[in-house]
């Protein structure tokens, strides 16, 4: 990250590229939070403060938020939602209710729906943990890493594209919703990812930055979205600085080396959580971390915001020897203290 930020300083040619370097650098600096949030006291203070004030503010700003944007604000809900079975009763209702709302309020917000559903499944797994073997958790953990790699290879080779496969159901799964006073039809099976991968990979091959990346100063060539940057901002470059998909952005900015190193942080955290934890809760959290890495090939937009900070709090807990040393009772006490 530091190497490519320094490279980016020499590459930046205008105001907008300096702004992109700042934005991209902040997004890529998020892993530094693992050093902070691996300390239970700091994690407790931050989460307590957020749950004390942010949910109240959420009610105030609710009329101004789109229904597909709740998950950008409610990031910590995905973390604490995994532990619904051990939450105090009133918080079970609040957090469970918010997850259900995000699950059903807008089916067009596929990312919000999927993450909410997975959190509820993790919570359900913890509730029925006595019937779920550790070996099953280990298997699910590795599936989250192996399956995306296989699908990525199949997609790049042209053998099988899972996004196009879903898009074959075009018109079957449709949601009608009101946008700006008009009824809009939203096709839930639409393929909005294939062209992003095509642009990202084609750009990297064309400009020879596959290994080292293009630095956070620049984006990938994009005929779909580059017109605004080139003509409206008058940069003359048909590029898109950041896409909706996490790992392809890392690839554009830091190259294959960056993607591998970035991914190893997830892998290290989830592996330690599943294999080296003294409590069952962190083991389940390890599976959720593995899922978030897998989902980073579908969405999880890079950005310096509460949603991504919450993700890195989760990763920090998996890496933290303090959290992994806790027994079940001690971890339950930690969760309850956060919401006290």
C-alpha positions as CSV (number, residue, x, y, z in Angstrom):
1,X,0.0,0.0,0.0
2,X,2.7,2.5,1.0
3,X,4.8,1.6,-2.1
4,X,1.9,2.3,-4.4
5,X,0.8,5.4,-2.6
6,X,4.4,6.8,-3.1
7,X,4.2,5.7,-6.8
8,X,0.8,7.5,-7.0
9,X,2.3,10.8,-5.8
10,X,4.5,10.8,-8.9
11,X,1.7,9.7,-11.2
12,X,-1.0,12.2,-10.1
13,X,-1.5,14.9,-12.8
14,X,-4.5,16.9,-11.6
15,X,-6.8,17.8,-8.7
16,X,-9.1,14.8,-9.3
17,X,-6.2,12.3,-9.3
18,X,-4.9,13.7,-6.1
19,X,-8.4,13.4,-4.7
20,X,-8.5,9.8,-5.9
21,X,-5.1,9.1,-4.3
22,X,-6.4,10.3,-1.0
23,X,-9.7,8.4,-1.2
24,X,-8.0,5.2,-2.4
25,X,-5.2,5.5,0.2
26,X,-7.7,5.8,3.0
27,X,-9.7,2.8,1.7
28,X,-6.5,0.7,1.5
29,X,-5.4,1.8,5.0
30,X,-8.4,0.1,6.7
31,X,-6.4,-3.0,7.6
32,X,-4.3,-0.9,10.0
33,X,-7.4,-1.0,12.3
34,X,-6.6,-4.6,13.2
35,X,-3.9,-3.3,15.5
36,X,-6.4,-1.1,17.3
37,X,-9.5,-3.3,17.4
38,X,-7.6,-6.4,18.5
39,X,-7.6,-4.8,21.9
40,X,-11.0,-5.7,23.6
41,X,-11.1,-2.4,25.7
42,X,-10.9,-0.2,22.6
43,X,-13.4,-2.4,20.7
44,X,-15.8,-2.2,23.6
45,X,-15.6,1.6,23.9
46,X,-16.1,2.2,20.2
47,X,-19.0,-0.2,19.8
48,X,-20.7,1.0,23.1
49,X,-20.4,4.6,21.8
50,X,-21.9,3.6,18.4
51,X,-24.8,1.7,19.9
52,X,-25.5,4.4,22.4
53,X,-25.8,7.3,19.9
54,X,-25.9,6.0,16.3
55,X,-29.1,4.1,16.5
56,X,-30.9,7.1,17.8
57,X,-29.4,9.2,15.0
58,X,-30.5,6.5,12.5
59,X,-34.1,7.1,13.5
60,X,-33.7,10.8,12.8
61,X,-32.1,10.4,9.4
62,X,-34.3,7.5,8.4
63,X,-36.6,9.6,6.2
64,X,-33.6,10.8,4.1
65,X,-32.1,7.3,3.6
66,X,-32.9,5.1,0.7
67,X,-34.1,1.6,1.7
68,X,-31.2,0.1,-0.1
69,X,-28.7,2.1,1.9
70,X,-29.4,1.0,5.5
71,X,-26.5,-1.4,5.5
72,X,-24.0,1.3,4.8
73,X,-25.0,3.0,8.1
74,X,-25.7,-0.1,10.2
75,X,-22.4,-1.9,9.7
76,X,-22.0,-2.8,13.4
77,X,-25.4,-4.5,13.3
78,X,-23.8,-7.2,11.1
79,X,-21.1,-7.8,13.8
80,X,-23.4,-7.9,16.9
81,X,-26.1,-9.6,14.9
82,X,-24.1,-12.8,14.7
83,X,-24.4,-13.1,18.5
84,X,-28.2,-12.6,18.8
85,X,-28.6,-15.8,21.0
86,X,-26.5,-14.3,23.8
87,X,-27.7,-10.7,23.6
88,X,-29.9,-9.1,26.3
89,X,-33.6,-9.5,25.5
90,X,-34.2,-5.9,24.4
91,X,-31.2,-6.0,22.1
92,X,-32.3,-9.2,20.6
93,X,-35.5,-7.5,19.5
94,X,-33.7,-4.3,18.3
95,X,-30.9,-6.0,16.4
96,X,-33.0,-8.9,15.1
97,X,-35.6,-6.4,14.0
98,X,-33.2,-4.3,12.1
99,X,-31.7,-7.4,10.3
100,X,-35.2,-8.5,9.3
101,X,-36.0,-5.0,8.1
102,X,-32.9,-5.0,5.9
103,X,-33.7,-8.5,4.7
104,X,-37.2,-7.7,3.5
105,X,-37.5,-3.9,2.9
106,X,-35.8,-3.8,-0.5
107,X,-35.1,-7.0,-2.5
108,X,-33.4,-4.9,-5.1
109,X,-30.7,-4.1,-2.6
110,X,-29.2,-7.6,-3.1
111,X,-26.0,-6.9,-1.0
112,X,-28.0,-5.7,2.0
113,X,-30.3,-8.8,1.7
114,X,-27.5,-11.3,1.3
115,X,-25.4,-10.0,4.2
116,X,-28.5,-9.8,6.5
117,X,-29.5,-13.3,5.6
118,X,-25.9,-14.7,6.3
119,X,-25.8,-12.9,9.7
120,X,-29.1,-14.4,10.7
121,X,-27.8,-17.8,9.6
122,X,-24.7,-17.4,11.7
123,X,-26.9,-16.4,14.7
124,X,-29.1,-19.5,14.0
125,X,-25.9,-21.6,13.9
126,X,-24.8,-20.3,17.3
127,X,-28.3,-21.0,18.7
128,X,-28.1,-24.6,17.5
129,X,-24.4,-25.0,18.1
130,X,-24.7,-28.2,20.0
131,X,-25.9,-29.9,16.9
132,X,-23.3,-28.4,14.5
133,X,-19.8,-30.0,14.5
134,X,-16.6,-28.0,14.4
135,X,-15.6,-30.0,11.3
136,X,-18.7,-28.5,9.5
137,X,-17.5,-25.0,10.4
138,X,-14.0,-25.8,9.1
139,X,-15.5,-27.1,5.8
140,X,-17.7,-24.0,5.4
141,X,-14.7,-21.9,6.1
142,X,-12.6,-23.4,3.3
143,X,-15.5,-23.5,0.9
144,X,-15.7,-19.7,1.2
145,X,-12.1,-19.4,-0.1
146,X,-11.9,-22.2,-2.6
147,X,-15.3,-21.7,-4.4
148,X,-14.6,-18.0,-5.4
149,X,-11.2,-18.9,-6.8
150,X,-12.7,-21.8,-8.9
151,X,-15.5,-19.6,-10.1
152,X,-13.1,-16.8,-10.9
153,X,-10.9,-19.1,-13.0
154,X,-13.9,-20.6,-14.8
155,X,-15.2,-17.1,-15.5
156,X,-11.9,-15.7,-16.9
157,X,-11.4,-18.8,-19.0
158,X,-14.9,-18.4,-20.4
159,X,-16.0,-21.9,-19.2
160,X,-18.7,-20.8,-16.8
161,X,-19.8,-17.4,-15.6
162,X,-22.0,-17.5,-12.5
163,X,-23.3,-13.9,-13.0
164,X,-24.5,-14.7,-16.6
165,X,-26.0,-17.9,-15.2
166,X,-28.1,-15.9,-12.7
167,X,-28.9,-13.5,-15.5
168,X,-30.5,-16.3,-17.5
169,X,-33.5,-15.9,-15.1
170,X,-34.1,-12.4,-16.5
171,X,-37.7,-11.3,-15.9
172,X,-38.5,-14.1,-13.5
173,X,-37.6,-12.3,-10.3
174,X,-38.9,-8.7,-10.5
175,X,-39.6,-6.2,-7.8
176,X,-41.7,-3.1,-8.2
177,X,-40.8,-0.1,-6.1
178,X,-41.4,3.6,-6.0
179,X,-38.5,5.9,-6.9
180,X,-39.0,9.7,-7.0
181,X,-42.8,9.2,-7.1
182,X,-42.7,6.7,-10.0
183,X,-43.1,2.9,-10.0
184,X,-39.9,1.3,-11.2
185,X,-39.4,-2.4,-12.2
186,X,-36.2,-3.8,-10.8
187,X,-34.9,-7.1,-12.2
188,X,-33.3,-9.0,-9.3
189,X,-31.5,-11.4,-11.6
190,X,-29.8,-8.7,-13.7
191,X,-26.0,-9.2,-14.4
192,X,-24.3,-6.1,-13.1
193,X,-20.9,-7.6,-12.5
194,X,-19.5,-9.3,-15.7
195,X,-18.8,-6.0,-17.5
196,X,-16.9,-4.7,-14.4
197,X,-14.6,-7.7,-14.5
198,X,-14.2,-7.4,-18.2
199,X,-13.2,-3.7,-17.9
200,X,-10.9,-4.3,-14.9
201,X,-9.0,-7.2,-16.5
202,X,-8.8,-5.7,-20.0
203,X,-7.5,-2.4,-18.6
204,X,-4.8,-4.2,-16.5
205,X,-3.6,-6.2,-19.5
206,X,-3.6,-3.3,-21.9
207,X,-1.6,-1.0,-19.6
208,X,0.7,-3.7,-18.1
209,X,-0.1,-3.2,-14.4
210,X,-1.3,-6.8,-13.6
211,X,1.5,-7.4,-11.0
212,X,2.1,-4.1,-9.3
213,X,-1.2,-2.3,-9.9
214,X,-2.0,1.2,-11.2
215,X,-1.7,2.9,-7.8
216,X,-4.7,4.4,-5.9
217,X,-4.3,7.5,-8.0
218,X,-5.8,5.9,-11.1
219,X,-8.7,3.6,-11.9
220,X,-9.4,1.1,-14.6
221,X,-10.4,2.0,-18.2
222,X,-14.1,2.2,-18.4
223,X,-16.3,3.0,-21.4
224,X,-19.4,2.4,-19.3
225,X,-18.6,5.0,-16.6
226,X,-15.5,6.8,-17.9
227,X,-17.3,9.6,-19.8
228,X,-18.0,11.6,-16.6
229,X,-14.3,11.6,-15.6
230,X,-13.0,12.3,-19.1
231,X,-15.6,14.9,-20.3
232,X,-17.3,16.4,-17.2
233,X,-14.2,16.5,-15.0
234,X,-12.1,17.2,-18.1
235,X,-9.3,14.8,-17.3
236,X,-9.4,13.3,-20.8
237,X,-9.1,9.8,-19.2
238,X,-12.0,7.4,-19.6
239,X,-11.5,5.7,-16.3
240,X,-13.5,4.6,-13.2
241,X,-11.6,5.0,-10.0
242,X,-13.6,2.5,-7.9
243,X,-16.2,-0.1,-8.8
244,X,-18.8,-1.7,-6.5
245,X,-16.7,-4.8,-6.1
246,X,-14.0,-4.9,-3.4
247,X,-11.2,-7.2,-4.6
248,X,-11.1,-6.0,-8.3
249,X,-10.5,-2.5,-6.9
250,X,-7.6,-3.7,-4.8
251,X,-6.3,-5.5,-8.0
252,X,-6.5,-2.2,-10.0
253,X,-4.7,-0.2,-7.3
254,X,-2.2,-2.7,-5.9
255,X,-2.0,-5.5,-8.6
256,X,-1.9,-9.2,-8.0
257,X,0.6,-8.8,-5.2
258,X,-1.8,-6.5,-3.4
259,X,-4.8,-8.8,-3.8
260,X,-2.8,-11.8,-2.4
261,X,-1.5,-9.8,0.6
262,X,-4.9,-8.3,1.2
263,X,-6.6,-11.7,1.0
264,X,-4.1,-13.2,3.4
265,X,-5.2,-10.9,6.1
266,X,-8.7,-12.3,5.8
267,X,-7.4,-15.9,5.7
268,X,-5.1,-15.4,8.7
269,X,-7.9,-14.0,10.7
270,X,-10.6,-16.5,9.8
271,X,-8.1,-19.5,10.2
272,X,-7.1,-18.4,13.7
273,X,-10.7,-17.8,14.6
274,X,-11.9,-21.2,13.5
275,X,-8.9,-23.3,14.4
276,X,-7.2,-21.5,17.3
277,X,-10.1,-20.0,19.3
278,X,-11.0,-21.0,22.9
279,X,-14.7,-20.0,22.4
280,X,-17.4,-21.1,20.0
281,X,-18.4,-17.5,19.1
282,X,-15.2,-16.5,17.5
283,X,-15.2,-19.8,15.6
284,X,-18.5,-18.8,14.0
285,X,-17.2,-15.3,13.5
286,X,-14.3,-16.8,11.5
287,X,-16.8,-18.4,9.1
288,X,-18.4,-15.0,8.7
289,X,-15.0,-13.4,7.9
290,X,-14.4,-16.1,5.3
291,X,-17.8,-15.3,3.8
292,X,-17.0,-11.6,3.7
293,X,-13.8,-12.4,1.7
294,X,-15.9,-14.5,-0.7
295,X,-18.5,-11.7,-1.0
296,X,-15.7,-9.2,-1.8
297,X,-15.7,-10.7,-5.3
298,X,-19.4,-9.7,-5.6
299,X,-19.6,-6.4,-3.8
300,X,-18.4,-4.9,-0.4
301,X,-17.4,-1.5,-1.9
302,X,-14.1,-0.2,-0.7
303,X,-14.4,3.0,1.4
304,X,-13.5,4.7,4.6
305,X,-16.9,4.4,6.3
306,X,-18.6,2.7,9.2
307,X,-19.6,-0.3,7.1
308,X,-16.0,-1.2,6.2
309,X,-14.6,-0.2,9.6
310,X,-17.1,-2.7,11.1
311,X,-15.7,-5.4,8.8
312,X,-12.2,-4.7,10.0
313,X,-13.3,-4.8,13.6
314,X,-14.6,-8.3,12.8
315,X,-11.3,-9.2,11.2
316,X,-9.4,-7.7,14.1
317,X,-11.3,-9.9,16.6
318,X,-10.3,-13.0,14.6
319,X,-6.7,-12.0,14.7
320,X,-6.7,-10.9,18.4
321,X,-5.2,-13.3,20.8
322,X,-7.2,-11.6,23.6
323,X,-10.6,-12.4,22.0
324,X,-9.5,-15.9,21.0
325,X,-8.3,-16.7,24.6
326,X,-11.7,-15.9,26.0
327,X,-13.9,-18.8,27.0
328,X,-17.6,-18.9,26.1
329,X,-18.7,-17.2,29.4
330,X,-16.0,-14.4,29.1
331,X,-17.0,-13.7,25.5
332,X,-20.7,-13.5,26.5
333,X,-19.7,-11.0,29.2
334,X,-17.9,-8.9,26.6
335,X,-20.9,-8.8,24.3
336,X,-23.3,-7.9,27.2
337,X,-20.9,-5.2,28.4
338,X,-20.9,-3.6,24.9
339,X,-24.6,-3.2,25.1
340,X,-24.9,-2.3,28.7
